[in-house]
Amino acid sequence: MTGGWRANWKGDVAGGVTSAVLTIPVSMGYGLLAVYPLGHQYASFGILAGLYCAILVPVTAVLLGANTPMVYAPRSVVSFLLSSIVLHSLIRSRESLVDAADVRHTMTLVLFVVFLGGLFQALLGALRLGSLIQYVPSPVMAGFQNAAAVLILLSQLDSLLGFREHVPPLRIVEHLGAAQPLTLLVGVVTALGMWYAGALSKRIPPAIIGLAAGGGVYYLIQTLGLGDGLGPVIGSMPSGVPNPSYLLGFVSLTSTPTLWRQLPSLATAALSLAIIASLDGLLCAKTLEGATGQRMRGNGELVRLGIGNMVSACFGGISGGINMASSFANYRAGGRTALSGLAAALVILVAVLVLPPVIAVIPRVVIAGLLLVAAIQLFDVWSIHMVRRMLRREFVQWKSMALDLFVVALVATVAIAVNLVAAVAIGVAITIVSFLFRMSKSAVRRAYRGDVVHSRKTRDPMQMTVLQKHGGSILVLELEGPIFFGTAEQLAGRVESALREGIRYVVLDLKRVNEIDSTGARILLQLHDRLRKEDKWLLVSHATRSRRVADFLRDMRVLSVLTTQRIFDDTDRALEWAEDRLIASELDGAVARGDDYPLEQIEVLAGLAPHEVDALRGLLVKKTYGQGEAVIREGEDGREMFIIVRGAASVKIRLPGDGRENRLATFSAGTVFGEMALLDRQPRSATVEADEDLVCYVLTEDAFGALTRDHGPIAIKVLTNVGRELSRRLRGASRAIYELES
């Protein structure tokens, strides 16, 4: 790591200084925002808390292994949530924990919430729950973000209007007579300076331009002798090197009975703070990852942020996160490693030690003007854009978009009308309900019957007729996603409904199932028992494809109950097994097992007179193959056509990898294979192996030549039947593809 710092130390120092200049005014504003409900006497403590956060969180993160150009500092959403917690969980609690006269005790309570929030945040990362937090729907976060923007705007109105005391937004109209137009002018100039800073300079941070513009106008008005019409400045600032003095305060709080009675509500508020801070941090880290190309571990980042916020609270700082604007400024100025973050922290520490007299004379309305712009920039652009498109009726699926906007409005309304902690609770509830709803949708990805989609086993016309007539009693259900309490009952209902329609064989394809719980396993056992009592069959394919699913099914005894007879490696084998039993039950031994299939009944010889069959028989060579023996090998130049009269053979192709192959088709007695090479004279495209003892009549290339030369009419009939067989196979494949894709 040190070597990396030496290689780019100039760029890191330049980036750190640049980002620090941008971070200082923002941290001051968000620190003031966090303690705003406590009153103006806490302004200096809040500003210092914001600056301490920008010092201590990055230092802690580096000590815990961070080595990216991310800049850690207070965040607008997180700071305002902390402000809401201060208002509703401390000031307005049933047993008020706040003693207005005891600033130290009150700040200890506020920072205790920050400490708990950091602890919860670190636990979320340590338990690897960061990935779950990212599943919070975007409408929930958008609603929360918009509410925070509105509330920040409203919270700064009394400072912008120059009121000496805090005035609730709903009572501002009653106090307009006490408003100070000159103070409002300073606030507007500050906001405009920050908003249009880009047009004035690309190098100077917008917050600095706004601060300079507002401060300059404020003191110009004061110089003109109109100071009585202006609001107050921040006032005296405590100074000194940060020390963990609040840690002892946290320990002393544990002996306060009132705190223990309020601890559940404080813990809930701290958990809300942790969730929002974590989600905000993960989103920012992901965004910066795309810009810098440096991979970041989400759960590890949460641990660093959580511990950093705990340390910050001990030293008197508020909660922090990843500051996007400062991080981008750092990267553009040359920052590439954590050295840039340490450089920024050092610059901010120097400012804390040297600049308190300067900070003390900054007008409060200037900070309010900066927060005004920050609030406007906080509004969620996506939701605003969606509202515009909705009003223009640009959406086809407008109901889905309307539902998303309803969630945005609901979360925002709860946040504004009740409090932000309640909005977080509503958002979490919506997230859980949304997750369960999505997961509880039917686990059946696709369903088809055995009369439309057949196995890869090629059969004689009589057997195919049986499948076309009775194959509808075979049902294949391709499942996907988790099979749990939310989907298992729906699956059971689907099978129950199918049984009432005459289904005799149910094949469950678990290829795309990634999770199964005890409810899902019990449903499979219940379905097996139900079908067995009715002399019907439950077959399962791909049960062992996923190690996790296979182990769970084994633990729940599903695999042992089904036995290997009804568990298949792939769905095609399961479908073939069901077809074999169905055909056997319908034909009831029409072809005795062990007898050769009558040559005259084979489809490719249809229409031949007995003497023509005898003439063809004289050209055929009877061959036998043992189980597993190769009849044809892929790539060979053979030109024979094989007519199976006993046994079965499978067509296989090699796949990339060691020993991997795939079965394309299986041919049974009464069918032919190898006819393509006889017609197009190309090398064999696949390997054919005997699945059992195999007996074939072989029509060689020489024999076929003799047939066409000496028995032209017979050759024409055979070729016509071969063409009809190929056409039938293509039509069957087309129907299967249509069924599977539709």
N, C-alpha and C positions, 0 to 999 in steps of 0.2 A: 504493500500500500504506500509506504513512504517513498519508494522509488517512483511510483506513479505521481505522487505529489511533487517530487523534485522536477520531474519531466515537464510539468505544466504550471509551475508555481506562479509565474508572472500572469498567465491567463486567469488562474484561480483567484489571485489577489485582486486583479482588475474586476473580475466578475463579482467577487464578494463586496468590494467597495460600492460598485454600481447598485447591486441589489439592496445593500444596506440603506443607501440614500432613498431608495424607493420604499423600503420596508418601514422605516422609522415613522413617517406621518401616518401610514396605514395602521401600524400597531398602536399608536397613540389613540387614533380614532376608535378602533375596535375595543381597546381597553376601557375607554370612556363609555362606550356603548354598553359594555358588560355590567357596569355598576351604576348605570344611569338611574334606575328606579330608586336608588338609595339617596339621591339628592346631590346638589352641587358640591357639598363639602367633601364628597368622595371622588371628585373629578381628578385630582392629582394622583390619588391612589390607583384609580383605574388606568390612567395613562401610564403610570409606572408598571402596573401589572401587565399591560400589553407589551411594553418594551422588555420586561424581564422574560416574558414568554419567548420573544424573538431571540433572546440570548441563550436561554437554558435548554429549550427543546432541541435546537440543532446540535448543541454540544453533547447532550445525552445521546442523540441519535448516532453521532459519529463514534462515541465510546461504545455503542452497541453494534457497530459494524457497518453503518451507512457509509457509502462511498459514491454518492451521486451528486449532481449539481442542484438538487432540490433545496429550496429555501423554506425553512419552517418558521411560521409566524402565525399570529391570530387570524381567524377566518370570520367573515361577516356572518354567515349562517350560524356557526358555532357560538360566536360571541353573543348574538342576539338570543339564541336559545338559552344561554347562561343568564342573560338579562331577564328573560321570562321566568326562569327558575327562581332567580332572586326575588322577583316580584310576587309570584304565586306560591312558592314553596317556603319562602322565608318571611317576607313581609306580611302576606295575607294568610298565613297558616293559622289553624285554629288556636294554636298556642304560639304567638309570635316569638320567633327566636332572635329577632333583631332588636338590639338596644341602640337607638339612634345616637345616644350620647357616647357610646363606647365604640369608637371607630375600629379599634384593634380587634375587639371581639366579633364585630360584624364582618370584617374582612376575613377573619379566621373561618367563620361559617361559610362564606362564599367560596373560599379556597378549599374548604373541606369537601364541598360538592365537586369542585374541579378535581381534587385528589381521587374521590370515589369514581368519577367518570373516567379518569385515566386508568384506574385499576380495572374497571369493567372492560375498557378498550383493550388493555393488554391481555386480559383473559380471553376476549374474543379472538385475538390473534393466536394466543397459545393453544387454544382449543380448535384452531383451524376453522373457525366459523366465518372468516372473512369472505369466503366464496358465497356463503348463504346470504350475507348482507347485500351482495351485489344483485340478488334476485328481487330486491325491492323494485316494484314496477316504476317506470319513469313518470307516470302521471302522479304517483304519490310524492315523489321527490319534487316534481314541478309544482305541485300544490303547496308543499311546505316552503319551497324557495320563493314563490310568489307572495305567500303570506308574510314571510320574513321581510321581503322587500317593502310591502305595504306598511308593516309595523315599524320598520326602521324609519320610513318616511314620516309616519305619524309621530314617532317618538322625538323627532328633531324639530317639530313645528314650533314648540314653545321657545326653544333656543333661537331658532331663526327669527321669531317675532320679538325676541328680546325680553321675554317675561323673566322677572327676578326669581320667581318660584315655579316649581313644576305645575303645569296645567294639563289635565287629561285632554286628549284630542276632542272628545265630545263636548267639552266645556270651553273650548277656545273661542267660540262665537261670543260667549258671555263676557270674555275678557279682552275683546278686540280694542277696547278703549285704552288699555294699558300697553298696546303693541308699540314697538319702536321702529318706524319706517327706515331709519338710518341703519339699524342693526340688520333688518331684512335686506337692505341694499348690499351690505357687506357679505351676507350669506349668499346672495345671488351672484355677486361678482366672483366669490370663491368658487361656486359651482360652475359658472361659465368658464372661468379660467382653467379649471381641471378638465371640463368637457371638451374645450377647443384647444387644449394644450398641444395636440399633435400638429395643428396648423402653425403654431408658434415655434416649436422646437422638437426635433426627434430625439435629442440627447437628454434633455432635462425631463425627469419623471413628471407626469401630469399632476400628481399630488403636490409636488414641490411648487409647480407653477400656480396651482390653485391657492396654496398656502401663502405664497408671496403676494399674489394679487389681492386676496382678501385682507391679509395683514397690512399691506400697504394702504389700501383704501381706509381701513379702520383707523390707522394712526394719522392719516391725512385729515380725516374728519375731526379727529381729536385735536390736531394742531390748529384747525380752523376754529377751535373753541366750541365745538358742538358735542363734546364728550359726554354731556349729560344724557344725550339721546342714544347712547350706545350701551350694549350689554357688557357683562363683566369678562375679565380674562380668566385664564385657568387658575391662577393664584400660586402660592408658594408650593414648591415641589420638595418632597423628601428626597434626600440623596444618600449616597453611600454604596459600598460594594455589596452586591446581593449576598444574603446569608440565609440559611435554612431555619430562620427563627419561627416560622409558622408551624414547623413540625411539632414542636413542644405544645403549641396551641391545639393541634389536632388531638394530642394525647390528653390534654386537660378537658377537652370537650366530652370525652368518653365518661367522665364523672358527672355529667350534667343530666339529671333525670328527664328534663324536657327534650333533650336531644334524642334519647332512646325512644320516647313516645313518638317522635316525628321521624325516626330513622327509616321506617318503611317508605314514607312518601319521599324522603330525600334520596333513598336508594333508587326508587323508581325514576325520579328526575335525573339522577346521575346516569342510570342505564339509558335513558332517552338521549342524554348528552353523548354518551359513548356510541350509540348506534348512529346518530347523525354525523358525529365527528368521524367515525370509521367510514361511513359511506362517502362522505365528502373527501376524505383522504384517499380512498381507493380510486375514486373517479379521477381525482387530480393526478395521482400516480400513473394511472393508465394513460391519461392524456399526455403527460410528460414523457412517458415511455415511447410513445409514437414520435415525439419531436426529437428526443435525444438518442433514441435507438438503444438505450441501456435498459436491460430487463430488470424488473423489480418484483420481489416476492411479496404478494399482498399481505399474507398473514404475518410475515416478518416485519413488514412496515407498520402494521397495527401494533405489534408488540413494542416497537421503538417509539411510536407516537404515544401509546398509553403510558409507558414508563417515563417518557419525556414530559408528559403533562403532569404526572405525579410529582416529578422533581420540580417542575415549574411551580406547582401549588405550594410545595414546601418553602420555596424561596419568595413567594408572593406574586407569582405570575398566573395568568389565566390559561385556559385551554388553547392549544395551537393545532395547526394542521399544515398542509402544504400550500404555500402561497404561489399561485400560478404566475401572476404578473412578475413577481420578483424572481421566480425560478427561470422564466424565459429571458428576463433581462440578464440574469447571471450567465446563462448559457450563451446568449448572443455576445456578451462582453468577453467571453473566453473561459468561463468556469466549466470545468469538466469533472472535478472530483470533490470530495467532501471538504477539502481544504478551502474551497470557495465559501462554503457554509460557515466554517470557523472564522474566516476573515470577516464575513458579514457580521457574525456575532461579536467579534472583537470591536468592530467599528461602532456597533450599537451600544456596547458596554462603555466605550469611551464617551459616547453621546450622553449616556445616563449619568456618568460621573462629571462631565464638563458642562453640559447644556441645561441643567435644571433652571438656572436663572432665565435662559432664553425661552424655554418651554413655558415657564410661569407667566410670561407676558403674551402668550398666544391667545387671541380672543376665542372664547368658547363658540361663538357663532361661526368662526372659520372652520373649526372641527365639524360643526353641524353641516356646513356647506359641503365639506369633503364626504361626509356620510350620506348626504343627499344624493350625490352622484353615485356613490357606491351602491345605494339602494336601487337607483334606476338601472344600473348595470346588472344588478342581481336578478331582475325579472327574467323568468324563463322564456327565452326566445321561441322555443318550440311551441309552447302552449299559445303564445300570442299569435304565432303564424298559423296554428291550427284554427284558432277562432276566426281569423280573417278568411281562411279558405272555407270554413263552415258557413260563414255569412254569405260568401259568394257561391255557395252550393257546388263546390268543385269536387266533392267526394262522391264516389259511387257507393261505397260501404259506409254511409254516413252514420248508421246506428252504432257501429263499433267506435267510431271517432267521438260520437256524442257521449258514449259511456266513458271513454277516457277523459273527456273534458269535464264530465260530471264528477269523476273522482278528483280531478284537479280542484274543482270548485268546492267539493265537500271538505277536503283536507285544508284548503285555504280558509274556508269559513270557520271551521272548528278552531283553527289556529288563531284567527282574529277575534272570534266571538268568545272563545273559552280561554285557551292558552296553548302555547306551542307543545308542551308536554302531552296534553290531550290529543293534539294533532299527530304527534309521533305515535301514540297508542292507536289512534284510528288508522294511521298509515300501516302500522305493523299488522293490525287486524285485516285490513284490505289485502295486504301482501299474503297473509296466510290463507285467507279465503280464495284469493286469486290462484294461489299455488295449488290448493286442493281442487279447485274447479278445473284447472288445466290438467292436473294429474288424474282427475276422476273421469275424464272423458273416456269413451270406450277404448278398451285395450285392444280391440280387434282392428288390426290394420287393414285386413282384406279377408273376404270369405268367398269360397267358391265350392261348387258341387262336382262330384265325380262323373256326371254325365257330360260335362263341358270340358273340364280339364282332366286329362288322363295322366297316368304315370308314364315313364319313358319306356315301359315294356310294350313292345309291338306284339299284337295278338292277331289271331286269325279272325276272319269276318264274323263267325258265329259268336265268339267271345266279345268282339267289339259291339255287336248288336245288343248283347246283354248289358254292357256298360252304358250304351246310349239309352236303353230302356229303363234300367234300374240303377244306373250310377248316381242318380240324384239322391240316393239314400246314403251317400258318402259326403260328409261335410268337412272341409278343411278351413280352419280358422288360423290365420297368421296373426300372432299377438305381438305387441310392441310396448316398450316402456316398462314401468313398474306394475306388477300384479300385487296390489295391496288392498287394504280394506275399502278403498275408494273405488276400485275397479273390479275386484273379484266378484262381488255380487252381481254386477252388470254382466260379467262373463257367464256366470251361472244362469242368469235369466235368459241370455242369448241361447245357451245350449238347451235349456228347458223348452224354449219356444221351438227350437229345431226338432226336438224329439217328438213334439206334438204333430209335426209335419211329416213324420215317417222316417226320420234319420236313423240309421242303424250303426253307422261308423262315424265317430268324431275324431278328427286329427287336429291336435293342438301344436302349432309350430311355434317353438320358443326361441327361434333364432335371434329375434330382436328384443327379447326380454332382458332387461339389465338389472332387475331387482324383484324379489318376491318376499312377502312377509308371511307370518304364520296364518293369517286369514286366507291369503291366496293359496297356500299349501293345503289348508283344510278344505277349501272349495274344490281343489283337484281331487282329493280323496273322496269327497262327497259325490262328485260327478262320476267317479269310477264306480262307487257302490251302486249309484242309481242306474247306470247303464248295464252293469253286470246283472242286476236283478231282472232286467227286461231282456236279457240275452242279447245285449248290444255291447259295443266295444269303444273304449276310450284309448286312443293312441297318442303318443307324445313324441315329437321329433326335436332334435337339437337340445335335448335336456341337459347335456353335459358340455355344451359349447362354451358356456360361461362357468368358470371355476366357482365363482361366488354362488351362482344360482344352483349349480349341481350339488355343492356341499350342503346348501340349505335344504334342498329337496331330499338329499340323503339323510340329513339329520331329522327331518320330519317324516321319514319312512315312506315318502311318496314313491321313490324309485324301487324300493323293495316290494311295495304293494303292487305296482304296475308290472313288475318283473321285466326281464330283458325281452320277453316276447312282444311287449307292447311299447318298447322304447327304441327309437330308431335314430341313426346318425343324421339322416336328412328326411325331409318331407316326402320326397319322391319314393323312398323305400317304404315309408308308412302307407302311402297311397297305393303302392303296388300290392302290399300285404292285404289291404282292405279289398282291393279289386279281386285278388286271387280267391279270397273267402266268398266274396259275393258271387263270382262266376261259378265256383264249385257248388254253392248252394242252389243256384238257379238252374245249372245244367245237370246237376245230380248225376255225375259220372257218365255223361254222354260219350266221352272219350276215355276209355279205360287207362288207368295209370300203368305205364310200362309198355303199352302198345305203340307201334309206329303210327304216326298220323297218316291217314290214307292219302296217297299222292294225288289221286284224282279230285280230292276235296280242297286242295291248296288253291288259293285265289289266283296265283299267277298262271295256273293251268286251266282256269275256268273257260268253258266253251270248247274244250278239246274233246273230240270223240274218243271212245275207248281205244281204237286202233292208233289214234294220234298220240294218246298218252303212252301206249306201248312203244311207239316209235321213238318218242322222247326219252323214255326210260332206258332204251338201249344206248343212248348217248351220255347218260348220267353215270357218275362214279359215286358209289356209296362209301362214306368215310365216317370214322368214329373218333372222338376226342375225349380224353379224360378231363375230370374237373380241374379247372385252373390252367388248362393247356391253351396256348395261343393258336387260334385258327387263322387269324390274319394279323400281321404286324404293321404298325404305322410306318409309312415310307416305302414299303415293298412295292414291286411292280406287278403283283398278281392281277389276273384278269378273270378270276372265277366268280360265279354267282352260286351262293349256297342256299339250299332249300332245307329247312329244319323239319325233321319228322319225329324227333324225340329230344327232350331236354330243352335247355335255354342257353343263350350266349349274350354277353354284354359288350357294348361298344364303349371303349375308353380312350381318352386322350391324355397325354402328359401335360402337366402344368409346371410353371417355373418353381424350382425348389427340389429338395431331395425326396424322391419317391412320391411326389404328389401327382394325383390323377383325378379325373372327373368322369363319371359315367354319363354318357350321352343317351344311350338307349339300351333296352334289353329285348332280344327277339326270342319268342317262344315257338313251340311246335306249330307248324302250319304257316310260318312266315319265311321271308327270304331276306338275305343281306348280301352285300358285295356287288349289287347290280350296277352301281354307279361306275365303278372301274371298268366293268365290262362294256359300258356304253361310251364313256369319255376317254378311256385308255390313259387315265392319269394315275400316279402312284396312290397307294392306299392312304386315306386321310386320317385313319384311326386304327387302333388295335381292337381286335375282337377276341375275347377269351370265353371258354366254356364255363358256365356257372355250375354245371353238373355234367354227368355223363351225356355226351352230345352225339346224335346221329344225324348226318346231313347227306343229301344228294347234291353233288357238285357238278355244275355245268361249266366246263373249262372253255377257254377262248377258242381252242381248236374244235371242240364239240359244237360250240355256237356257230362257228364258220361252216361246219358240215350241215348244221340244221338249216341255216339260211340258204345253203347251196342245194341241198337235196330235198328239203322239206319247207319250201318257202311259205306256204299257207300256215304251217304250224309256227314258224318263226314270227310271222306277222301277228298271230294271236298272242303268242308269249310276250312280244314287245308291247302290244296294246295293253295287256294285263299289267305288265311292269309299269307302264306309264300311268295306268289307272291307280296302281298302288302308290306311286310317288305323289300323284295328285291328292289322293286321300290323306297321305301323311302331311302334306303341305296345308291342306284345308284344316286338318285337326290342329296343327300348330298355330294357324291363323286364329282359330276359335279360342285356343288357350291363351294366346297373347292378348286378344281382345278382352277376354274375361279378366285376365290378371291386370291389365292396364286401365280398365274402365272402372 
